[in-house]
Amino acid sequence: MTAAKRAALGNALAQGFNLNTYIFRVLKEAAPNYGISKNAMNMINEILVDSYDLILKESRGLMFMSKKMTLGCRECEASVKLM
């Protein structure tokens, strides 16, 4: 996929946002004897990226409603509570 198509899609997953390393680290810390398949890793990655996008969109809306130019922790916390 070209960079223009990725930018057109707009979500973090299309832009190459990848959490596989962190998912694997958390798995090994929580359950050292278990592994994870590539398919399951991709599914968990998609779920986390979708959640991240939803939180970011809600935070962005709160930021504009409060007429601020920066995203602060207050907007992030409020958006998580709203979800």
C-alpha positions in Angstrom: 0.0 0.0 0.0 1.4 3.4 -0.9 1.9 6.2 1.6 -0.9 8.3 -0.1 -3.4 5.5 0.4 -2.4 5.1 4.0 -2.8 8.8 4.7 -6.2 8.7 2.9 -7.5 6.0 5.2 -6.8 8.1 8.2 -6.7 5.6 11.0 -3.6 4.7 13.0 -3.5 1.0 11.8 -3.4 2.2 8.1 -0.5 4.4 9.0 1.6 1.5 10.3 0.9 1.8 14.0 2.1 -1.5 15.4 1.9 -2.6 19.0 3.1 -6.2 18.5 6.3 -5.8 20.4 4.5 -4.4 23.5 1.7 -7.0 23.3 4.4 -9.8 23.3 6.2 -8.2 26.2 3.1 -7.9 28.3 2.2 -11.5 27.5 5.6 -12.8 28.6 5.5 -10.8 31.8 2.0 -12.0 32.6 2.3 -15.6 31.5 5.9 -16.6 30.6 5.0 -20.1 29.5 2.5 -19.1 26.9 2.9 -18.0 23.3 0.7 -16.2 20.7 0.0 -16.9 17.1 0.6 -14.3 14.4 -3.2 -14.2 13.7 -4.1 -13.6 17.3 -1.4 -10.9 17.6 -2.8 -9.1 14.6 -6.3 -9.3 16.1 -5.2 -7.9 19.4 -3.2 -5.2 17.7 -6.3 -4.1 15.7 -8.5 -4.0 18.8 -5.9 -1.8 20.6 -5.4 0.5 17.7 -9.2 0.9 17.2 -9.6 1.7 20.9 -6.7 4.2 20.6 -8.4 5.9 17.6 -11.8 6.2 19.4 -10.1 7.7 22.5 -8.2 10.1 20.3 -11.2 11.2 18.3 -13.2 11.8 21.5 -10.3 13.7 23.1 -10.0 15.8 19.9 -13.7 16.7 20.1 -13.5 17.7 23.7 -10.4 19.8 22.9 -12.2 21.8 20.3 -15.3 22.2 22.4 -13.2 23.7 25.2 -11.5 25.9 22.6 -8.0 24.7 23.5 -5.2 24.2 21.0 -3.4 21.5 23.0 -4.5 18.1 24.1 -4.1 17.7 27.8 -4.6 14.9 30.3 -8.0 16.3 31.3 -9.4 15.7 27.8 -7.9 12.2 27.6 -9.3 11.2 31.0 -12.8 12.6 30.1 -12.8 10.8 26.8 -12.0 7.5 28.4 -14.8 8.1 30.9 -17.2 8.9 28.1 -16.4 5.7 26.3 
